Amino acid sequence: MRYRQTLRRIAVPLLLAALVLVPAIVPTAAGAAPWTPVTTPWSASDFVGDIATFGATGLAAAGDEGRIYVSRNGGKSWDVVVPPGREATVFTAVDFTGAGAGAVASGGLLLVTADGGATWRLPSYVGGGGPASINDIAMRGSDAVAVGDDGVILESADGGLTWSRADSPLTGDLTSVAVASDGTSVAGTRGGQVLMRRDGVWTVAHSAAAPVSSVAVATTASWGDGTPDIFAAAGAQVLGSDDGAAFAPLPGVPDLGSQGAAHLAWAGGPTPRLLVATGAQAGFSVLPTTDWYQGASGTPRSFRAAAPGGQSVAYVLGEDGALLRTLSAGFEPATLTASKSRLAAGASTKLRATGRIAARGALRLRSRPPGGSWQSVRSWAWRDADWERTVSLEAAPSLTREYRLEFVYGDSVTPVAPVLTVTVSPRIKTAKASYTVRRGTVFRFSGSVSPQLRGERVQLLTDRGGKWRPVSGQSWVRLQNGRRWTSRAFGTPVAETYRLRAYLPATSKHGASYSRIVKVTVRR
């Protein structure tokens, strides 16, 4: 749409500052995809200008046609609100707090809510009137900051209800802002400056060689411990600082030049880590080790990034409107294995699941017969501290079962491991271990199958002639009541010795199975 094209033109200076891409370490995952789509109420033709997270599982998005989207359950369901009289408004910035306070912006228009997005109104301004064009909003507790063109910085200490204009150290356009839990704030500009607010005073902390497209700050910063807590994406680099005075390229993060503007979000759990979304890639810098993990986010070009902090959960909004989520900080989210994947009926296997998820929710195991309906088997409550937690249980399926591992985040359910199949082979018993009969008499070869298999047949095999082959004239025998089988009469015209066995071929319900070998002796 024309709105997204306009924003692309705004981003041209960022792209001109790009350098050459240096390949990064990209982990390969054989299991479930680390990034999965979130169901949204907007379509690819709708413009979505910003996303935000709040609380444990809350999501908010700012859209066109006056639409403000809010989900409180991880994207399972959404409320779509259009403030009265704003049907033609294009919102480009949004943020929320877990307490229900929120703010959206469209150019010089700022609207606020105190009831979780149900109703919206104009805020009050003191000492300087309303805002100029607002480009970004950040909220933390009751503290809120909005930044815009011409050096405008607005501050609120009551969750956005009342705003005042702060003294700005420059007049250039500000692109982004973030707020830490102690009130320390960081902002970036199109001119490449990084601004810091401490003790209520804004200063220029650093000047980069390229425009700043995004900033982030650790949710709970630990100043002076040697680990960066403040971050700024400037052109091809991601800068970090532990004190707001000295900034340097973040070790381990590759050159991002050819991928376009980078977007940052502080993920936090399970260990401190920073999301860097650029182009079609989404990487995480793990602190303080500065290890770098990168993979495809699932969208051709990233447009915004957000994370609730303190969790391994993070989001990327694509220019195409797609909203992607990782529950596992970009890693394969979980593995599900079985000590034995092929069983005889009546035997058991140990199922073991390891979840690389640091978030509140539930890990759920479900199973079904192939092609059937999924049924819950077991659920484990999950916490932010449960990264790489392993759980297990014994399973003794009577027939072949498929097992699926899911994570329930809010009310949103995401498969987190490939489907595991445990193949069960029924047991075929014979009524006798051997037959000894006189020539000229008849006998019947019989037995049973466990468990019950209605509508199926067993095949009778003989080794007459030195090679196993179907019994002539009565190869297939239908199961009676799904359990018992009996052949037609075997004649004994000559004295001989041979062997018989019953065979149950594999189906989608079970594996193949053989009975024991039964010796037949025909005497004179």
BATOR-338334 format. One record per residue (C-alpha): x, y, z; residue number from 1; residue in three letters. Coordinates in Angstrom, 1 decimal, always signed. Layout:
N
((X, Y, Z), NUM, 'ala');
...
***
This chain:
524
((+0.0, +0.0, +0.0), 1, 'met');
((+1.0, +3.7, -0.3), 2, 'arg');
((+1.7, +3.9, +3.4), 3, 'tyr');
((+4.3, +1.2, +3.4), 4, 'arg');
((+5.9, +2.7, +0.3), 5, 'gln');
((+6.1, +6.1, +2.0), 6, 'thr');
((+7.9, +4.5, +4.9), 7, 'leu');
((+10.3, +2.7, +2.5), 8, 'arg');
((+11.2, +6.1, +1.1), 9, 'arg');
((+11.9, +7.4, +4.6), 10, 'ile');
((+14.3, +4.4, +5.1), 11, 'ala');
((+16.4, +5.2, +2.0), 12, 'val');
((+19.1, +7.0, +3.9), 13, 'pro');
((+19.5, +3.9, +6.0), 14, 'leu');
((+19.9, +1.7, +3.0), 15, 'leu');
((+22.5, +4.0, +1.4), 16, 'leu');
((+24.6, +3.6, +4.5), 17, 'ala');
((+24.8, -0.1, +4.1), 18, 'ala');
((+28.1, -2.0, +3.7), 19, 'leu');
((+28.9, -5.5, +2.6), 20, 'val');
((+27.4, -8.5, +4.3), 21, 'leu');
((+29.7, -10.8, +6.2), 22, 'val');
((+28.2, -14.3, +6.5), 23, 'pro');
((+27.2, -15.1, +10.1), 24, 'ala');
((+26.9, -18.5, +11.8), 25, 'ile');
((+23.5, -19.9, +10.9), 26, 'val');
((+22.4, -22.9, +12.9), 27, 'pro');
((+20.6, -25.6, +11.1), 28, 'thr');
((+17.5, -27.1, +12.8), 29, 'ala');
((+16.2, -30.5, +11.7), 30, 'ala');
((+13.1, -30.1, +13.9), 31, 'gly');
((+10.3, -27.6, +14.2), 32, 'ala');
((+10.8, -24.1, +12.7), 33, 'ala');
((+12.0, -21.6, +15.4), 34, 'pro');
((+9.8, -18.9, +13.9), 35, 'trp');
((+6.1, -19.5, +13.2), 36, 'thr');
((+3.3, -17.3, +12.0), 37, 'pro');
((+0.9, -15.7, +14.4), 38, 'val');
((-2.8, -15.5, +13.3), 39, 'thr');
((-3.7, -11.8, +12.9), 40, 'thr');
((-7.0, -10.0, +12.0), 41, 'pro');
((-5.3, -7.9, +9.3), 42, 'trp');
((-4.5, -9.0, +5.7), 43, 'ser');
((-1.5, -8.6, +3.5), 44, 'ala');
((-3.1, -5.6, +1.9), 45, 'ser');
((-3.5, -3.8, +5.2), 46, 'asp');
((-0.8, -1.5, +6.6), 47, 'phe');
((+0.5, -2.3, +10.1), 48, 'val');
((+2.9, +0.4, +11.3), 49, 'gly');
((+4.2, -1.0, +14.6), 50, 'asp');
((+3.8, -3.8, +17.1), 51, 'ile');
((+4.3, -3.9, +20.8), 52, 'ala');
((+4.2, -6.5, +23.6), 53, 'thr');
((+2.9, -6.1, +27.1), 54, 'phe');
((+2.5, -8.3, +30.2), 55, 'gly');
((+3.3, -12.0, +29.8), 56, 'ala');
((+1.4, -12.7, +26.6), 57, 'thr');
((+0.0, -9.4, +25.4), 58, 'gly');
((+0.3, -8.0, +21.8), 59, 'leu');
((-0.7, -4.7, +20.3), 60, 'ala');
((-0.4, -3.4, +16.7), 61, 'ala');
((-1.1, +0.0, +15.0), 62, 'ala');
((-2.8, +0.0, +11.7), 63, 'gly');
((-4.4, +2.0, +8.9), 64, 'asp');
((-8.1, +3.0, +8.7), 65, 'glu');
((-7.9, +3.9, +12.4), 66, 'gly');
((-7.5, +0.3, +13.5), 67, 'arg');
((-5.7, -0.6, +16.8), 68, 'ile');
((-5.3, -4.3, +17.4), 69, 'tyr');
((-4.9, -5.8, +20.9), 70, 'val');
((-4.5, -9.4, +22.0), 71, 'ser');
((-4.1, -10.5, +25.6), 72, 'arg');
((-3.6, -14.2, +24.9), 73, 'asn');
((-0.6, -14.5, +22.6), 74, 'gly');
((-2.5, -13.9, +19.4), 75, 'gly');
((-5.2, -16.5, +19.9), 76, 'lys');
((-7.9, -13.7, +19.7), 77, 'ser');
((-7.8, -10.0, +18.9), 78, 'trp');
((-9.9, -7.0, +19.7), 79, 'asp');
((-9.9, -4.4, +16.9), 80, 'val');
((-10.8, -0.9, +18.0), 81, 'val');
((-11.3, +2.2, +15.8), 82, 'val');
((-11.5, +5.3, +17.9), 83, 'pro');
((-14.6, +7.5, +16.9), 84, 'pro');
((-13.7, +9.9, +14.1), 85, 'gly');
((-10.4, +8.2, +13.3), 86, 'arg');
((-11.5, +5.9, +10.5), 87, 'glu');
((-9.1, +7.5, +8.0), 88, 'ala');
((-6.1, +7.6, +10.4), 89, 'thr');
((-2.9, +5.7, +9.8), 90, 'val');
((-1.3, +4.8, +13.1), 91, 'phe');
((+2.5, +4.2, +12.9), 92, 'thr');
((+3.6, +3.8, +16.5), 93, 'ala');
((+2.2, +1.9, +19.5), 94, 'val');
((+3.2, +0.7, +23.0), 95, 'asp');
((+1.4, -0.7, +26.0), 96, 'phe');
((+2.0, -1.7, +29.6), 97, 'thr');
((+0.8, -4.7, +31.5), 98, 'gly');
((-1.3, -2.4, +33.6), 99, 'ala');
((-3.5, -1.5, +30.7), 100, 'gly');
((-2.0, +1.9, +29.8), 101, 'ala');
((-1.2, +2.4, +26.1), 102, 'gly');
((-0.5, +5.0, +23.4), 103, 'ala');
((-0.7, +5.2, +19.6), 104, 'val');
((+0.5, +7.9, +17.3), 105, 'ala');
((-0.2, +9.1, +13.8), 106, 'ser');
((+1.9, +12.1, +12.8), 107, 'gly');
((+1.1, +14.8, +15.3), 108, 'gly');
((-1.8, +12.9, +16.8), 109, 'leu');
((-1.3, +11.0, +20.0), 110, 'leu');
((-4.1, +8.9, +21.6), 111, 'leu');
((-4.0, +7.1, +25.0), 112, 'val');
((-5.9, +4.4, +26.8), 113, 'thr');
((-6.1, +3.4, +30.4), 114, 'ala');
((-8.3, +0.4, +30.0), 115, 'asp');
((-6.3, -1.9, +27.8), 116, 'gly');
((-7.3, -0.4, +24.5), 117, 'gly');
((-11.1, -0.5, +24.9), 118, 'ala');
((-11.4, +3.3, +24.8), 119, 'thr');
((-9.1, +6.0, +23.5), 120, 'trp');
((-8.8, +9.7, +24.1), 121, 'arg');
((-6.6, +12.7, +23.6), 122, 'leu');
((-4.1, +13.2, +26.4), 123, 'pro');
((-3.4, +16.4, +28.3), 124, 'ser');
((-0.3, +18.5, +27.6), 125, 'tyr');
((+1.6, +20.8, +29.9), 126, 'val');
((+4.2, +23.4, +29.1), 127, 'gly');
((+4.3, +23.4, +25.3), 128, 'gly');
((+1.2, +22.0, +23.7), 129, 'gly');
((+0.9, +18.9, +21.6), 130, 'gly');
((+3.4, +16.9, +19.7), 131, 'pro');
((+5.1, +17.2, +16.4), 132, 'ala');
((+5.2, +14.2, +14.1), 133, 'ser');
((+5.7, +11.2, +16.4), 134, 'ile');
((+7.9, +8.3, +15.1), 135, 'asn');
((+8.1, +6.0, +18.2), 136, 'asp');
((+6.7, +5.4, +21.7), 137, 'ile');
((+8.1, +3.5, +24.6), 138, 'ala');
((+6.3, +2.8, +27.9), 139, 'met');
((+7.6, +1.1, +31.1), 140, 'arg');
((+5.4, +1.1, +34.2), 141, 'gly');
((+4.0, +4.6, +34.5), 142, 'ser');
((+6.9, +6.1, +32.5), 143, 'asp');
((+6.4, +6.9, +28.9), 144, 'ala');
((+8.4, +8.6, +26.2), 145, 'val');
((+7.5, +9.6, +22.6), 146, 'ala');
((+10.0, +10.9, +20.1), 147, 'val');
((+9.5, +12.5, +16.7), 148, 'gly');
((+10.7, +14.9, +14.1), 149, 'asp');
((+12.6, +18.2, +14.8), 150, 'asp');
((+14.1, +16.8, +18.0), 151, 'gly');
((+10.7, +16.5, +19.7), 152, 'val');
((+10.8, +14.4, +23.0), 153, 'ile');
((+7.6, +14.0, +25.0), 154, 'leu');
((+7.5, +12.5, +28.5), 155, 'glu');
((+4.8, +11.2, +30.7), 156, 'ser');
((+4.9, +10.0, +34.3), 157, 'ala');
((+1.3, +8.9, +34.6), 158, 'asp');
((+1.0, +6.2, +31.9), 159, 'gly');
((+0.5, +8.6, +29.1), 160, 'gly');
((-2.4, +10.6, +30.4), 161, 'leu');
((-0.4, +13.8, +30.7), 162, 'thr');
((+2.6, +14.7, +28.6), 163, 'trp');
((+5.2, +17.5, +28.7), 164, 'ser');
((+7.9, +18.4, +26.2), 165, 'arg');
((+11.5, +17.7, +27.4), 166, 'ala');
((+14.5, +19.8, +26.6), 167, 'asp');
((+16.1, +18.1, +23.5), 168, 'ser');
((+19.8, +18.4, +22.9), 169, 'pro');
((+19.3, +18.6, +19.1), 170, 'leu');
((+16.7, +19.5, +16.4), 171, 'thr');
((+17.1, +16.5, +14.1), 172, 'gly');
((+14.5, +13.8, +13.6), 173, 'asp');
((+14.3, +11.0, +16.2), 174, 'leu');
((+13.5, +7.5, +14.9), 175, 'thr');
((+13.2, +5.3, +18.0), 176, 'ser');
((+13.1, +5.1, +21.8), 177, 'val');
((+13.3, +2.6, +24.6), 178, 'ala');
((+12.9, +2.8, +28.4), 179, 'val');
((+14.6, +0.7, +31.1), 180, 'ala');
((+12.9, -0.2, +34.4), 181, 'ser');
((+14.9, +2.4, +36.3), 182, 'asp');
((+13.7, +5.2, +33.9), 183, 'gly');
((+16.9, +5.3, +31.9), 184, 'thr');
((+16.0, +6.0, +28.3), 185, 'ser');
((+17.8, +5.8, +24.9), 186, 'val');
((+16.7, +7.3, +21.6), 187, 'ala');
((+18.2, +7.3, +18.1), 188, 'gly');
((+18.2, +9.9, +15.3), 189, 'thr');
((+18.4, +9.9, +11.5), 190, 'arg');
((+21.6, +11.9, +11.9), 191, 'gly');
((+23.2, +8.9, +13.7), 192, 'gly');
((+23.1, +10.3, +17.2), 193, 'gln');
((+22.3, +8.2, +20.3), 194, 'val');
((+20.6, +10.2, +23.0), 195, 'leu');
((+20.4, +9.1, +26.7), 196, 'met');
((+18.1, +10.3, +29.5), 197, 'arg');
((+19.4, +10.0, +33.0), 198, 'arg');
((+18.1, +11.8, +36.1), 199, 'asp');
((+15.6, +13.6, +33.8), 200, 'gly');
((+18.2, +15.1, +31.5), 201, 'val');
((+18.7, +14.2, +27.8), 202, 'trp');
((+22.2, +14.3, +26.3), 203, 'thr');
((+23.9, +13.1, +23.2), 204, 'val');
((+25.8, +10.0, +24.2), 205, 'ala');
((+27.3, +8.9, +20.9), 206, 'his');
((+27.4, +9.9, +17.3), 207, 'ser');
((+27.4, +7.0, +14.8), 208, 'ala');
((+28.4, +7.2, +11.1), 209, 'ala');
((+25.0, +6.1, +9.9), 210, 'ala');
((+21.3, +6.7, +10.8), 211, 'pro');
((+20.0, +4.9, +13.8), 212, 'val');
((+17.1, +2.7, +12.8), 213, 'ser');
((+16.3, +1.2, +16.2), 214, 'ser');
((+17.3, +1.2, +19.8), 215, 'val');
((+16.8, -1.1, +22.7), 216, 'ala');
((+17.7, -1.3, +26.4), 217, 'val');
((+17.9, -4.2, +28.9), 218, 'ala');
((+14.6, -4.5, +30.8), 219, 'thr');
((+16.6, -4.5, +34.1), 220, 'thr');
((+19.9, -2.9, +33.4), 221, 'ala');
((+23.0, -3.6, +35.4), 222, 'ser');
((+25.2, -0.6, +34.8), 223, 'trp');
((+29.0, -1.0, +35.0), 224, 'gly');
((+29.2, -4.8, +35.0), 225, 'asp');
((+30.9, -5.0, +31.7), 226, 'gly');
((+27.9, -6.3, +29.8), 227, 'thr');
((+26.1, -4.0, +27.4), 228, 'pro');
((+22.7, -2.8, +28.4), 229, 'asp');
((+22.1, -0.1, +25.8), 230, 'ile');
((+21.9, -0.9, +22.0), 231, 'phe');
((+21.6, +1.0, +18.8), 232, 'ala');
((+21.4, -0.2, +15.2), 233, 'ala');
((+23.3, +2.2, +13.0), 234, 'ala');
((+23.7, +1.2, +9.4), 235, 'gly');
((+25.6, -2.0, +9.1), 236, 'ala');
((+26.4, -2.2, +12.8), 237, 'gln');
((+24.8, -2.9, +16.2), 238, 'val');
((+26.4, -0.7, +18.9), 239, 'leu');
((+26.4, -1.6, +22.6), 240, 'gly');
((+27.2, +0.3, +25.7), 241, 'ser');
((+27.3, -0.6, +29.4), 242, 'asp');
((+27.4, +3.0, +30.7), 243, 'asp');
((+25.9, +5.2, +28.0), 244, 'gly');
((+29.3, +7.0, +27.5), 245, 'ala');
((+31.3, +4.6, +25.4), 246, 'ala');
((+29.6, +2.7, +22.4), 247, 'phe');
((+31.3, +0.0, +20.3), 248, 'ala');
((+30.1, -2.5, +17.8), 249, 'pro');
((+28.6, -5.5, +19.6), 250, 'leu');
((+31.0, -8.4, +19.3), 251, 'pro');
((+29.8, -11.4, +17.4), 252, 'gly');
((+27.1, -9.6, +15.4), 253, 'val');
((+28.0, -9.7, +11.7), 254, 'pro');
((+28.0, -6.8, +9.3), 255, 'asp');
((+24.3, -6.2, +8.4), 256, 'leu');
((+24.9, -3.8, +5.5), 257, 'gly');
((+23.2, -5.4, +2.5), 258, 'ser');
((+20.2, -6.5, +4.5), 259, 'gln');
((+18.7, -3.1, +5.1), 260, 'gly');
((+17.7, -1.3, +8.3), 261, 'ala');
((+18.0, -3.5, +11.5), 262, 'ala');
((+15.3, -3.6, +14.2), 263, 'his');
((+16.1, -4.4, +17.8), 264, 'leu');
((+14.2, -5.9, +20.7), 265, 'ala');
((+15.4, -7.0, +24.2), 266, 'trp');
((+14.3, -10.6, +24.7), 267, 'ala');
((+16.0, -11.2, +28.0), 268, 'gly');
((+15.4, -14.9, +28.8), 269, 'gly');
((+16.7, -17.5, +29.4), 270, 'pro');
((+20.0, -15.5, +29.5), 271, 'thr');
((+20.4, -11.9, +28.4), 272, 'pro');
((+20.0, -11.7, +24.6), 273, 'arg');
((+19.2, -9.1, +22.0), 274, 'leu');
((+17.0, -9.7, +18.9), 275, 'leu');
((+18.4, -8.2, +15.7), 276, 'val');
((+15.9, -8.5, +12.8), 277, 'ala');
((+17.1, -7.3, +9.4), 278, 'thr');
((+16.0, -8.4, +5.9), 279, 'gly');
((+14.8, -12.0, +6.0), 280, 'ala');
((+17.1, -12.9, +8.9), 281, 'gln');
((+16.5, -12.8, +12.7), 282, 'ala');
((+19.5, -13.2, +14.9), 283, 'gly');
((+20.1, -13.2, +18.7), 284, 'phe');
((+23.2, -11.9, +20.4), 285, 'ser');
((+23.7, -13.8, +23.7), 286, 'val');
((+25.3, -11.8, +26.5), 287, 'leu');
((+27.8, -11.7, +28.0), 288, 'pro');
((+29.3, -14.4, +25.7), 289, 'thr');
((+28.4, -12.5, +22.5), 290, 'thr');
((+27.5, -15.8, +20.8), 291, 'asp');
((+25.5, -15.2, +17.7), 292, 'trp');
((+22.6, -17.3, +16.4), 293, 'tyr');
((+20.9, -16.5, +13.2), 294, 'gln');
((+18.2, -17.9, +11.0), 295, 'gly');
((+15.4, -17.1, +8.6), 296, 'ala');
((+12.5, -15.3, +10.3), 297, 'ser');
((+9.9, -16.3, +7.8), 298, 'gly');
((+9.3, -12.8, +6.2), 299, 'thr');
((+11.2, -11.4, +3.2), 300, 'pro');
((+11.9, -8.2, +5.0), 301, 'arg');
((+11.6, -7.2, +8.6), 302, 'ser');
((+9.8, -4.0, +9.4), 303, 'phe');
((+9.5, -4.0, +13.3), 304, 'arg');
((+10.6, -6.2, +16.2), 305, 'ala');
((+9.3, -6.6, +19.7), 306, 'ala');
((+9.8, -8.8, +22.8), 307, 'ala');
((+8.2, -9.0, +26.2), 308, 'pro');
((+11.6, -9.2, +28.0), 309, 'gly');
((+12.5, -11.9, +30.6), 310, 'gly');
((+11.3, -14.6, +28.2), 311, 'gln');
((+12.7, -16.4, +25.1), 312, 'ser');
((+9.7, -15.1, +23.2), 313, 'val');
((+10.1, -12.5, +20.5), 314, 'ala');
((+8.2, -11.1, +17.4), 315, 'tyr');
((+9.1, -9.8, +14.0), 316, 'val');
((+6.6, -7.9, +11.8), 317, 'leu');
((+7.4, -8.1, +8.1), 318, 'gly');
((+6.8, -5.4, +5.5), 319, 'glu');
((+4.3, -7.8, +4.0), 320, 'asp');
((+2.2, -7.6, +7.3), 321, 'gly');
((+3.2, -11.1, +8.4), 322, 'ala');
((+3.7, -11.4, +12.2), 323, 'leu');
((+6.2, -14.1, +13.2), 324, 'leu');
((+7.0, -15.4, +16.7), 325, 'arg');
((+9.7, -17.5, +18.2), 326, 'thr');
((+9.1, -19.1, +21.6), 327, 'leu');
((+12.7, -20.3, +21.8), 328, 'ser');
((+15.0, -17.3, +21.0), 329, 'ala');
((+15.5, -18.6, +17.5), 330, 'gly');
((+16.5, -22.1, +18.5), 331, 'phe');
((+14.6, -25.3, +17.7), 332, 'glu');
((+11.9, -25.0, +20.4), 333, 'pro');
((+11.7, -28.6, +21.5), 334, 'ala');
((+12.7, -32.2, +20.8), 335, 'thr');
((+10.6, -35.3, +21.4), 336, 'leu');
((+12.2, -38.8, +21.3), 337, 'thr');
((+11.2, -42.3, +22.2), 338, 'ala');
((+13.5, -44.9, +23.8), 339, 'ser');
((+11.9, -47.4, +21.3), 340, 'lys');
((+10.1, -46.3, +18.2), 341, 'ser');
((+9.0, -49.9, +17.3), 342, 'arg');
((+7.2, -52.0, +19.8), 343, 'leu');
((+5.4, -55.3, +20.2), 344, 'ala');
((+1.9, -55.0, +21.5), 345, 'ala');
((+2.0, -54.8, +25.3), 346, 'gly');
((+5.5, -53.4, +25.5), 347, 'ala');
((+6.3, -49.8, +26.6), 348, 'ser');
((+8.6, -47.0, +25.6), 349, 'thr');
((+9.8, -43.9, +27.4), 350, 'lys');
((+8.9, -40.6, +25.7), 351, 'leu');
((+11.3, -37.8, +26.5), 352, 'arg');
((+10.7, -34.1, +25.7), 353, 'ala');
((+13.1, -31.3, +26.1), 354, 'thr');
((+11.8, -27.7, +25.8), 355, 'gly');
((+14.0, -24.8, +24.9), 356, 'arg');
((+11.4, -22.3, +25.9), 357, 'ile');
((+11.7, -19.8, +28.7), 358, 'ala');
((+8.1, -18.5, +29.1), 359, 'ala');
((+5.1, -19.0, +31.2), 360, 'arg');
((+2.7, -21.5, +29.7), 361, 'gly');
((+2.3, -25.3, +29.3), 362, 'ala');
((+4.1, -28.0, +27.4), 363, 'leu');
((+1.4, -30.4, +26.2), 364, 'arg');
((+1.8, -33.9, +24.7), 365, 'leu');
((-1.0, -35.1, +22.5), 366, 'arg');
((-1.4, -38.4, +20.6), 367, 'ser');
((-3.6, -40.0, +17.9), 368, 'arg');
((-3.9, -43.0, +15.8), 369, 'pro');
((-2.6, -42.1, +12.3), 370, 'pro');
((-5.2, -39.9, +10.6), 371, 'gly');
((-7.3, -39.7, +13.7), 372, 'gly');
((-8.1, -36.9, +16.1), 373, 'ser');
((-5.5, -35.5, +18.6), 374, 'trp');
((-6.1, -36.3, +22.2), 375, 'gln');
((-4.3, -34.8, +25.2), 376, 'ser');
((-1.9, -37.2, +27.0), 377, 'val');
((-0.1, -35.0, +29.5), 378, 'arg');
((+0.5, -31.4, +30.2), 379, 'ser');
((+3.4, -29.8, +32.2), 380, 'trp');
((+3.2, -26.2, +33.6), 381, 'ala');
((+6.1, -24.2, +32.2), 382, 'trp');
((+7.9, -21.2, +33.7), 383, 'arg');
((+10.4, -18.5, +32.5), 384, 'asp');
((+13.2, -20.5, +34.2), 385, 'ala');
((+12.4, -23.8, +32.4), 386, 'asp');
((+14.8, -23.4, +29.5), 387, 'trp');
((+16.1, -26.8, +28.4), 388, 'glu');
((+13.9, -28.6, +31.0), 389, 'arg');
((+13.3, -32.3, +30.2), 390, 'thr');
((+10.2, -34.2, +31.1), 391, 'val');
((+9.3, -37.9, +30.4), 392, 'ser');
((+6.7, -40.5, +30.7), 393, 'leu');
((+6.1, -44.2, +29.9), 394, 'glu');
((+3.8, -45.0, +27.1), 395, 'ala');
((+2.4, -48.4, +26.2), 396, 'ala');
((+0.2, -47.9, +23.1), 397, 'pro');
((-1.8, -50.9, +22.0), 398, 'ser');
((-1.5, -49.9, +18.3), 399, 'leu');
((+0.6, -47.4, +16.3), 400, 'thr');
((+0.4, -43.8, +17.7), 401, 'arg');
((+1.6, -40.4, +16.6), 402, 'glu');
((+2.7, -38.0, +19.3), 403, 'tyr');
((+2.8, -34.3, +19.0), 404, 'arg');
((+4.4, -31.7, +21.4), 405, 'leu');
((+2.7, -28.3, +21.7), 406, 'glu');
((+3.3, -25.2, +23.7), 407, 'phe');
((+0.4, -23.3, +25.1), 408, 'val');
((+1.3, -19.6, +25.3), 409, 'tyr');
((-1.6, -17.5, +26.5), 410, 'gly');
((-4.3, -19.3, +24.7), 411, 'asp');
((-2.2, -19.7, +21.5), 412, 'ser');
((-1.1, -23.3, +20.7), 413, 'val');
((+2.1, -23.9, +18.7), 414, 'thr');
((+3.5, -27.3, +17.7), 415, 'pro');
((+7.1, -27.2, +18.8), 416, 'val');
((+8.5, -30.5, +17.7), 417, 'ala');
((+8.1, -32.8, +14.7), 418, 'pro');
((+5.4, -35.5, +15.0), 419, 'val');
((+6.9, -38.7, +16.5), 420, 'leu');
((+5.5, -42.1, +15.4), 421, 'thr');
((+5.7, -45.2, +17.6), 422, 'val');
((+4.9, -48.2, +15.5), 423, 'thr');
((+3.3, -51.1, +17.4), 424, 'val');
((+3.2, -54.6, +15.9), 425, 'ser');
((+0.3, -56.8, +17.2), 426, 'pro');
((+1.1, -60.2, +18.7), 427, 'arg');
((+0.1, -63.3, +16.6), 428, 'ile');
((-0.3, -66.4, +18.7), 429, 'lys');
((-0.8, -70.0, +17.4), 430, 'thr');
((-3.0, -72.5, +19.1), 431, 'ala');
((-0.2, -75.1, +18.9), 432, 'lys');
((+3.6, -75.1, +18.6), 433, 'ala');
((+3.5, -78.2, +16.4), 434, 'ser');
((+1.2, -80.7, +14.7), 435, 'tyr');
((+1.9, -84.4, +14.4), 436, 'thr');
((-0.8, -86.2, +12.4), 437, 'val');
((-1.3, -89.4, +10.5), 438, 'arg');
((-1.5, -89.4, +6.7), 439, 'arg');
((-5.0, -89.2, +5.4), 440, 'gly');
((-6.3, -87.1, +8.3), 441, 'thr');
((-7.0, -83.4, +8.4), 442, 'val');
((-6.1, -80.6, +10.8), 443, 'phe');
((-6.7, -76.9, +11.1), 444, 'arg');
((-4.0, -74.2, +11.7), 445, 'phe');
((-5.4, -71.6, +14.2), 446, 'ser');
((-4.5, -68.9, +16.6), 447, 'gly');
((-5.3, -65.4, +17.7), 448, 'ser');
((-4.3, -61.8, +17.4), 449, 'val');
((-3.8, -59.2, +20.1), 450, 'ser');
((-5.1, -56.5, +20.3), 451, 'pro');
((-8.4, -56.7, +18.5), 452, 'gln');
((-8.2, -55.8, +14.8), 453, 'leu');
((-11.7, -55.8, +13.3), 454, 'arg');
((-11.9, -56.3, +9.5), 455, 'gly');
((-8.4, -57.5, +9.0), 456, 'glu');
((-6.9, -60.8, +7.8), 457, 'arg');
((-3.8, -62.8, +8.4), 458, 'val');
((-1.9, -64.5, +5.7), 459, 'gln');
((-0.8, -68.2, +6.0), 460, 'leu');
((+2.6, -69.1, +4.8), 461, 'leu');
((+4.4, -72.4, +4.3), 462, 'thr');
((+7.9, -73.4, +3.5), 463, 'asp');
((+7.0, -76.4, +1.3), 464, 'arg');
((+9.6, -76.5, -1.4), 465, 'gly');
((+12.2, -74.8, +0.7), 466, 'gly');
((+11.0, -71.2, +0.4), 467, 'lys');
((+8.3, -69.3, +2.3), 468, 'trp');
((+5.2, -68.7, +0.2), 469, 'arg');
((+1.4, -68.3, +0.6), 470, 'pro');
((-0.5, -71.5, +1.4), 471, 'val');
((-2.1, -72.6, -1.8), 472, 'ser');
((-5.9, -72.2, -1.9), 473, 'gly');
((-6.3, -70.5, +1.5), 474, 'gln');
((-3.6, -67.8, +1.7), 475, 'ser');
((-5.8, -65.2, +3.5), 476, 'trp');
((-7.9, -65.9, +6.6), 477, 'val');
((-10.3, -63.3, +8.1), 478, 'arg');
((-10.1, -62.6, +11.8), 479, 'leu');
((-13.2, -63.7, +13.7), 480, 'gln');
((-14.4, -60.9, +15.9), 481, 'asn');
((-11.1, -59.2, +15.1), 482, 'gly');
((-9.2, -61.7, +17.2), 483, 'arg');
((-9.3, -65.4, +16.3), 484, 'arg');
((-8.3, -67.0, +13.0), 485, 'trp');
((-8.7, -70.6, +11.8), 486, 'thr');
((-7.7, -72.1, +8.5), 487, 'ser');
((-9.7, -74.4, +6.3), 488, 'arg');
((-8.8, -78.1, +6.7), 489, 'ala');
((-5.3, -79.1, +5.7), 490, 'phe');
((-5.2, -82.5, +4.0), 491, 'gly');
((-2.3, -85.0, +4.6), 492, 'thr');
((-2.1, -87.1, +1.4), 493, 'pro');
((+1.6, -88.0, +1.9), 494, 'val');
((+4.0, -88.4, +4.7), 495, 'ala');
((+6.2, -85.3, +5.0), 496, 'glu');
((+7.4, -82.5, +7.3), 497, 'thr');
((+7.0, -78.8, +6.6), 498, 'tyr');
((+6.4, -75.6, +8.5), 499, 'arg');
((+3.6, -73.0, +8.8), 500, 'leu');
((+3.4, -69.5, +10.1), 501, 'arg');
((+0.9, -66.6, +10.1), 502, 'ala');
((+1.7, -63.1, +8.9), 503, 'tyr');
((-0.1, -59.8, +9.5), 504, 'leu');
((+1.0, -57.1, +7.0), 505, 'pro');
((+1.6, -53.6, +8.1), 506, 'ala');
((-1.1, -50.9, +7.9), 507, 'thr');
((-1.4, -47.4, +9.0), 508, 'ser');
((-2.8, -48.7, +12.3), 509, 'lys');
((+0.1, -51.1, +13.1), 510, 'his');
((+3.3, -52.6, +12.1), 511, 'gly');
((+3.8, -56.0, +10.4), 512, 'ala');
((+4.0, -59.1, +12.6), 513, 'ser');
((+4.7, -62.9, +12.3), 514, 'tyr');
((+3.6, -65.7, +14.4), 515, 'ser');
((+6.1, -68.3, +15.6), 516, 'arg');
((+7.0, -71.1, +13.2), 517, 'ile');
((+4.9, -74.2, +13.6), 518, 'val');
((+6.2, -77.6, +12.6), 519, 'lys');
((+3.9, -80.0, +10.8), 520, 'val');
((+4.8, -83.7, +10.8), 521, 'thr');
((+2.7, -86.1, +8.7), 522, 'val');
((+3.4, -89.8, +9.5), 523, 'arg');
((+2.6, -92.9, +7.5), 524, 'arg');
***
